[in-house]
Amino acid sequence: MISWRKLMTPKPKADAAPQRGSPLASPADLLPALSPLPIDAEALRPHPILSLIPPRLLDRFLAGPAFAEYPKGTVVFKAGAPCDAIYLIISGRCESLVRGDNGVSVVEEVFGPGDTLGERSLLNHEPHRSTVTVATHSVLLRLPAAEMRELFAGDASIAGRFAQTVTERVRRARENEFERGAVVRRIVSLLPLASRINAPAVTRMLAKAVHGLGPHSTLLLHITSGAQRAALGDWPDLERTIRSEFRFQKELRENESGFFELALSAGNEPRNAGFIAPLLSHCGHYFDFVLLHVDPDIPVPICIESMIQSDLSFVLMQPSMQNLYDFQLLIRELSDRNRGDCLHVKPILFAEEHVAASEMHATLKQLGHPVHSFARGFPLDESRGDHRFVLHINRLAREIARCRVGLAFSSGGAKGLAHIGVIQVLEENGIEIDCISGASMGAYIGAIWAYGLDGVVLEKLAHEHQGRWGIWSLIDPVLPPRQGFMQTGRIVRRLRRSIGEAHFSDLIRPLRIVATHLDTLERVVFSSGDVAESVAASIAIPGVCVPVTLDGETYIDGGIADPLPVDVLEEAGIERIIAVNVIPPPERLRCWLEMEREQNGHAISRSDKLRRTFGQQINYFAHGNILDTMLQAVNGAQTRVAEGAALHADVLLRPLACDASWHDFTNPGKYIALGRKAAEEQLGVLKSLVHSYEGKLPNPHLADAPGIRAA
């Protein structure tokens, strides 16, 4: 394992720490005692952009201070800023960010060695349309815009060839995106701290799951402490230039079409950490996804630098004091080396059966790194693990590929039984969901499904309350009704018959439950602790149910603050969201009422009058009575909020029943059928949303690389 005691040795103090956002003159500012790779300036001259520049001017560019190193996180230029230079990437990776409809920045394009930045803005005399940041420690060649414009003004033919080069690059990029889809390239490191985890098997499973998502190439790169055919220290002996050739092609192993594996020995020299950034940028240039398996026995600087230069870093842990201590030391060292930026580090807890690991979860949360996910049923040998672990691996793969799918269930009382029909259609068509959010009835059904019971079992549970008196088995009256007419105790006990004492860490699907804080009316999202208690807080309808107190705080129905929790999934980073809204909008209710009046007329029989009068005298839930009126008022407030939330979903399902009351649990089949119908009507849209990576197409980068067969 890693010699973590070395992390505690004092470090020399620098005179002045460089500021994030400005280029560095030397990588020693990032990682002490590391030497940069030399740059072969002559090899850059044939580049399509540089070849347009007259030799004398190009000599000045290549010999001057135009080369600079940029640490990870540096902003090269911002959207809306004027173009003062164009940049050629010598090594490293940069990302182009644009602001999405929800205000969150999303990755539009990833650039690697040989790509240029800002040339369209220079050509069109316009501000930059996107923000470009450094994703991996990079070396860039800066060409001032003023001198380039002066060059164009002096020779129109150079300007024409420059415009043609830029146009051709944009055309190829668009054709590539059309043929292969918009693949977002990423580098992910995996560091196993627990000795009981079969790290090679787990990392290989994850790499294959990422590769199986669609038309892209994947590289599983092992940085090991043992002897290999190639070593990290061999990098200086390879020609350092921008060329269409993978430098470790002789050592590369192709396991299947488009899936490659490479093992490099780290050696015992800490200075080899300086080769990590150019190595990853080189691999990222030829492969859409690079998964970096870091052996914990390699020198600490190499391990730390591997995590720093990754877009995501998963730390594989088990609930033990030793793992917790190692992780604390790791985060401390990583924070020191990376100026406190450790948000990309995600601990994954590999827990044995029925181990809640609540203490470790709480400690990691205090460190600012809560458990990212719990892995159950993981393999201890070369097996694949059970179905829960396979689902977990698939979710991590979709997270890496930025194509996770979330499902938001609305509140709505008995109408929420339609969520079961939606679940059945999703299961029947093999559509996996990566995260569930729910309020009130949506939280109840979401909790049972997240636990692992399927849509068939959910329908059986719903039919247990079928019939005129079925609802009374859930009612737990309170006398006197000071805070509400009933408690949620019976409903919670009913839920525990299905999921037991399950905690969120026991669920096979991630779940977010929404409740409303009674005193502040703030939305509260539960994602840890006892699931049934969180559901109890989410279903406590104000005026009907007694508010629920958890850890000294009082909560009421989650539908009050967030009846359709799409934003909860957005905040969790879910990229694609399906929303199921069973709350009818006012215009739909108005149309239904007018239709009812036209069909039935205004005449009411004497027997119907007697039945309604008798029901209103003894049934507080009858139409027009106190509880019905109170719930109608609540629904009125929820409708507008839910309609606004639905606008942020990628797919909206509306299994609406206007002729139903919130407590109509006597006919579950009616609502389940509505859910099935709504999902089946948009089944094509749902499939296209979640299976957008279908197919296997060649990687144009690998197609030009000698010795590597394209996928």
N, C-alpha and C positions, 0 to 999 in steps of 0.2 A: 504494500500500500504506500501512499504518498508519505514522505518523511515530513510530516506537518510540523515537527519541532523546528525545522529550518525556517518556517514562516515567522517564527517569533524572534529571529535574530534582528538586531538593530540595523536600520538602513541608513546610508549616508544622506544627509539633508541637502537638498538642492537649494541653490541660491534663490531661484525664483521659479515657481511652477508655471508652466505654460498654460494659457487660457484655452478652454475648449472653444472651437469656432475659428481659430487661427492656425495657419500651417506651421509645422515644426521644421526646424533646420536639420534635426537629427533624430532618429528613433531612440537615441539614448534618453530623450526626455520622456518617452513612454515607458521604456523598460531599460534600466541601467545596464551598461556594459554590452549592449547589442550593436553590431555593426550592420549598416545597410548594405544591400546588394549593389555592386557597381552597375552603372548604366552604360550600355553599348550604344553610344550616340549614333555611330555610323549605321547601325542596323535600323535606325528609325527613319532614315532619309527616304526609303521607298514608300512610306505611308502615303495613302492617297491625298491627304491634306498637306502634309509636309513637302511632298514632291512638287507642289505648285509654287512653293516659295523659292525665290532666287537663291542660289548657293550662298552668296555673301550674307544675305539677311538671315538665312537658315543657320549659318555658322554662328552668327551672333546669338541667335535664340538657343542653340544647343550648348554653347560654351558659357553663356551667362547664367544669372541666378534664376532662370525661368523654371528650372526644376525645383520642386519643393515637395516635402512630405506632409501629408495631411492625416491626422489621427482619426480614428473612428468617431463619428458624431459631428465632424466639422461640417459646417454649412458652406458649400462652395459658392452658391448664389441663391437668392430668394426670388420667389415669384413676384413679379411687378417691378423688380429692380432693373435699371438699365444695364445693357450688355457692355461691360468694360473689357472683356477678354473671352477667348474660347480656350478650352482645356482638352488636352490629349491625355488619356489614362495610360500610364506606363505600366503600373501594377496596381492591384487593388480593385475594389468594386465601389460604385456609386449608385444611389437610388434617386429616381425622380419621383417627387411627391406632389400630389394634387389634392385639393380639398374636396371631399365627397359631399353628397347632398345633406348628410347629417352633421356636417361641420368637422368631421374627423379626417385627418390626412391619410390617404391611401397610396400605396406604391403603384405608380403607373408603369415604370420601366426600370430595369436593372442594367447598368453598363459595366463593362469589363475592359481589360487591356486592349488597346487599339481603338476603342470608341472615343468619340469626341463629344464635348458638352458645350452647349450654348451657340452652336454654329447657325441654327435657324434664326435665333434672335439677331445675330450679327448680320445675316443675309437679308432679313426683312426689316431691319432698322426698327425693332420693336422691343419692349421689355420682355424679360423672361416669363414664360407662361407657367412654369412650375418651379418648385424648390428642389435643389439637388443637394443631397447630403452624402457624406462618406460612410459606406457600410463596412468596409474593411480598410485598415491602415493602407493608405494609397500614396503613390508617387505620381504627380501630375506635371505635365508640361504646360505652362501658361503662355499663351500667345496674345499680346495686348491687342484690343479691338482697334485702337487708333492707328497702329502701324499696319494692321491688316486692311483697314479701310483706305489708308494711304496707298497701299500696294494695289488695291483694286482700282482706285482712281487713276493710277499711273499706267495700268495695263488692263484694258477691258477684257482681254482674252482670259486672264487669270481669274477675274471675277466670274466669267461665264463657266469656266471649268470647275470653279469652286461651287457655284450654284448647281451644276450638273452632278457633282459628287454628293452634295448634301441631299439633293432630290432622289438620287439613286439609293442612298442609304435608307431614307424614309420609306421609299417604295418597297425595298426588301424587307424592312421591319414590318410593314403592314401586311405584306404577302405571308410572311412567316406567322404572324398572329392569326391571319385568316385560316391558314392551313392547320396550325397546331393548337390554336386557342391561346388565350392570354395566360401564359405560364409565368408565375412569379418565382424567379430563382432565389434559393435561400441556402444558407450554410448553417447547419445545426450541429452542435457538439453534445456528446453524451459522456458524462463522467460517472462511472459506477463507484460509489463509496462502500457499498455493502458487499462483503466477500461471498455471501450466500446466493447472490444474484448471478445467474448465468449470463454475464454481460455479452459475450459473443452471440449467443442465441437470441437475446432480446434485441440487440442492435441490428442483427441481420433480419429479424422479423419486421422491425420498424422500417428498415430501408426497403424491403420488398413491398411493404404496404404502401409506402410513398410511391414507389415505382409503379405499383398496380393501379394508381389513380388515373393514369391516362398518358397522353402522348408527350412524354418527356424522358430524359435520361437521368439516371441516378448513380451516384458514386458513393460507395461505403468505404471510407478511408480510415484505416487503423493506424494510430500512432502508438507504437508498442515499445516496451523496454527490452524485448528479446531480439535476437538476430533475425534479419530479413534480407531479402535479395537486394533491397535498396534502403538507403538511410537518409534521414532528414539532412544530415551533413553533406550528402552528395550534391545538394542543390547548387553550391558555388561552382562545381565542375561542369554544370550544364550551361549551354549558351543562353544568355538572358536577353531575349528580344521578343518582339511581337511577331509571332508566326503561327501558321495553322498547323501546329504539331504539338501533340501532348507529350511532355518531356519524360514521363515515366511509362511510356507506352509498352516497353519490354516487360515491365513488372506488372502491368495491368492485367487483371483476370476478368473475363466476361462470363458471368454466371448464366445469364439469359439475355435475350435481345433487349439492349438498352440498359441493362443493370450490370454495373461493373464494381469490382472490388480491388483495393490496393492497400498493401501493408508496408509501412515505413518504420524503420528503427529510429527511435529518438536519440540514441546515444546518451552519453553521460555529460556532455558539454552544455551548460546552461545557455551559452551564447547562441546555440542553435535555435533558440526561441525567436531570433530575428528572422528566420526563414519561414515562420508560420504564416504571416500575413501574405507575402508574395505567393507562397504555396497555395493558400486557400483561394486567392484571387485567380491564380492560374487554373486551378480545378474548376472554380466557378465560371470560368470563361468557356469551358467545354461541356459542363454538365449543368443541367437545370437545378438539381438538388444534390448537395454534398452533405452526407452525414459523417461526422467526425467522431469516431470512437476513441476516446482518450484513455490510455492505460494509466491507472492511478500510480503506477510504479515509476513513471518517467520523471525527470527532473521538474521541480516545482515551477520554475519560470516558463518552461514549455507548456505545462498544463494550464497555467494562468493565462498565458498569451493565446492559447487555443480557445479558451472561453471568451476572452475579450473580443477576438476577431470574429466570433460567431454571431449570427442574427438571433438565434435562440440557443440556450444552453440548458439541457435537462440534467439534473443531478439525481442519480438513482440511489435511493436510501432505504434503509429499514429502520423501524422504530427501536433504536438502541441508543444508549448514552454515548457510545463511542462515535456512532454516525453523527449524532447531534453535535458533539464536540468538534469533529472534523469539519462539519459544514460551517460552524461558527468561525473557525480559523480560515477556511476557504473564503468566506464572504469578507472577512476582515482584510485578507491579503488582496483579494480582487478589488475591493473598494479603494485600497491605498494605491494600487497600480492604475486604476481606471477612473480616478477622480470621483469616486462615489457612485458611478453608474453601474448598478448591478440588477436593474429591473428586468433584464432579459434572462436572468437565472431563475429556473423553475424547478423546485424540488418535487420529485415524484416518489411517493412513499409506497414501497412494496411491503404490504402487511399480510400476515398470515390470517387464516380464517378466524373470524370473531374477535379480532384485535382492533379496537377502536382507535388506539394510539392518540387519545385525546390530549394527553399531556404534551406529547411531542408536537402535535398540531398547534396547541396554544403557544408553545415556546417559539416555534417557527413564525407564527403570526406576529409575536412581539418583536422578532428580528426584522420584520418587514418583508418576510418571504414565506407567506402561508403555503401550505401544501397545495401544489398545483392540481394534483389528482392522486387518487389511491388506486394502486394496481392490486387486484385480487386474482387468485388462481394462477400466479406466474410460474413459469417453468423453473425447476431446479436442475434439470438435465437438458438434453437436446430436444425434449418435447416442446410442443407449441403452447402448452398451458391449456386451461379450459376456455369455454366460450366467453366468459367474462373478460379474460385477459385479451382474447382476440378482439373483442369490441373495444377495449381500452387502447390497444395498439392502433386500431383503425382510426380512432378519434385523434390520437396524437399525429398520425399521418395526415389527416385532413387539416389539423392545426398547422402543421409545417407547410402544407400546400395552400394555406389560406382559403379553404373551401368548406369550413365547418357549417353545419346546418342546425339551426335552433328552432324550437317549436314553442310558441306562446299560447297558453290556454287562458281564455277569458273567464271572468266570473259569470254568474247567471243562474244560480240555483239548479233546479231540475233540468233546465234547458242545457246545462253543461254536460249532461249525459251524452250529448252529441259528440263530445270529444272522444268517446269510446269508438264511435263509428269511424272517425278520422284515423285513430290509432290502428284499427283493423285494416283499413285500406293501405296504410303505410307499411304495415308488417307483411301483408300479402304481396306487396310489390318490392319487397327488399329494400325499402328506403330507410336508412339508418339516421337516427337523430343524435346529435352530439351534445345538446343541452336543452333542458326543459325549464320553462318558467310558467308559473301559474298563480292565479289569485282566486281565493275562495273555492268554488267548486272545481275550478281548473287546477288548484293546488292539490285537492283531494285525489282527483283522478291521476294527475301527474305524478304524485307520490307513489301510488300503487304501480304504475307503469315503470317508473324509474327503478323501483325495487326489483323488477324482473318478471312480474306477472303479465301475461300477454292479453291481447284484446278479447280473446274468447273468455278467459277467466273474468275479466272486467265486466263483460256482458252478463255472466252468471251472477256476479255479485250485485249488479244493478237489478236483476230480476228477483232478488230476494225480497225486495220491498214492493214488488208488484201487488196490485190489489188495493181495495178501498182503505184497508187498515194498515197497510205496510208502513206508511210514514210514521205511524205512532210508535213503532219500535225504535225510532231514532229520537223521539222527543223525551227530554228529561226536564219536566216542569220545575219552576222555582216559585216558591210561595214565601213571602209576598214578592211579587215581581217588581222589585225596586230598580234593578239594573237591566232586567230583561225577563222575558217570559220563560226562557229555557236555558239550560247549560249545554255546553258542547261535549260533556262527559261521555254520553252514550255513543255519539258519533266517533269520538276518538277511540273508544274501546272497540268499536266495530272496525276501525282502521287497523288497530293493533292485531286483530285477528288475521289480517292479510300480511302485514309487514313486521309484526312483532315490535321489539324495542330497537328497531333499526335506526342508526345514525346516518347522516348524509354520506359519511365515508363508506358505508356498507352498500350504497346504491350502485347498480351497474350502469346507470346513466346519470350524469350530473344534473342536479335539480336546484332551482332557485324558487323559493316560496316568498310571496309578497304579503305583508300585513301592514296595518296602519297604526301608528303610535297614537293612542287616544288623546294624550295631552297636547302634543305638538302637531298632530295630523300629518306627520311626515311619513313618507314611504319607508318601510324597513324591509330589507331583503335577507332572508335566512338561508344560509348555505352550510351551516355546521350545527352540530348538536343533535338532539332528538327530533326525528322527522315528524312524528305524530303530534308532538307539542307545537311545532311550528305550524302544522296544518290547522290545529285547534285555534291558533291565533288568527289565521287567515280566513276562517269560516265564521267568525263571531260577528254575525250580522247585527249592526247597532239597533237597539230597541227590541230586537227579537231575542238575541243571545246575550248572556252575561259576558262582558269583556274578559279576556284571558290575561292573566298576569304571569310573566316569565322573567325570572331574575330581577324581580322588583319593578319591572316596567309593564304597563298595561296596553293591550293591543285590541284592535277591532278588525273587522273584515278588510282584507287587502284590496277588495274592489273599490273601496272608498277612495284610496289614494291612486291606485293604478289598476283599473279593471282589465286592461289588456297589456301585460308587461313586456312589450316589445323592447322598450328601452333598457330593460334589465339584461336582455341578450346582447344588445348593442354594447353596453358597458362591459360585458364579459368578453368582448372581442369577437363575437360570432359574426361571420361574414354573410351568411344567407339565412333569412328568417321567414318561417311560415307562421302566420297568425291565424288562430281560430276564434272568431268573434261571434258569440251566440246572442249578443244584446241587440235587439232590433232598433233601428233608428226611428225617430218620430214619424218621418214621412211614410215608412213602411207600416207602422201601426195605424196611421190615419187611413191609408189605402185599405188595410184589412178591415177596419171598422166600417168604412163606407160599403165595402163588399158584403159584409155580414148584414148590414141594414137592408141592402137591396135584395139579398136572397131571402131573408127571413121576414122582412116587413117589420112594422112597428107593433103589430098585435101580439100580445102575450096571453097564453091560455091561463085559465083560473088555477089549474094545478101547478103551473110553473110559478105563478105569483105566490102561491102558498109555500112552495118549496124554497123560493128565494127568501121570503120573509122569515121562515123558520130558520133557514141557514144563517141569516144575518144576525139573528138573535142569540145563537149559541156558538157560532163559529167566528172566532176573531180573525181567521184567515180569509173569510169570505170577501168577495169583491165589494169595495167601498168601506170595509171595516178598518179598524185602526192599524193592524199589522199590514194589511194589503196596501192601504194608503201610504204608510211609511215606506214600504218597499218600492212602491211606484215612484215616490219622491227620490229615493236613493238611485233608482234606475235612470231617472231623468238626469241626475247629475253625472252618472257614469257614462251615459251615451256619448256626450260630446267629447269626453276624455278618450273613450275607446276609439271613436272615429278618427281623432287626431293621431292616436298611436298606430292605427291601421295603415296610415299613409307611409310609415317607415318600414313596413314589411315588404318582402319581395313577392310573397304570395299570400293572398287573403282568402280564407274560406269562411263563408257565411251560412252555416246551417241554422236558419232562422225559423222560429215558431212563434207567430204572433198571438196564437190562441192559447198560450200556456201561462200558468202562474209559476212563481219561483219554487213552490212546494209540491208541484205535480210530479211526484216520484212513482205514481201508480201505473204509469204506462211508459216504461223505459224504452221499449222497442220503437216507439214513435220517434224519439229523439235520436237514438242510435242510427236509425235508418236515415234521418236527415243528415247526420254527420257523414255517413257513408256516401250519400248522394252528392254532397258538397265536395268531398274529396275526389270521388270518381269523375265528376264533371271537369275537374282541373288536374286530372292524373297526368296528362301529357306535360303540363307546365311544371308539376312537381318533379317528374322524372328528369326533365331538362335542367331543372334547377340543381338537383343533387348529383346528376351524372354528367356534368359538363366536361369531364376529363375522359370520356369514353374514346376508345380507339388507340392505335399505336402508329405514330408517324415518325419519320426520321428526324434526327436532330441535325440541323444544318451545320452546326459547329463541328460535330464529329465527322460529318460526311467528307470534310476536307482534310481531316487529320490522317496522315499516313499511319498505317498499322492498326487503326481502330475501325472496326466495322460499325456502321451506324445502326441505330435501333430499327 
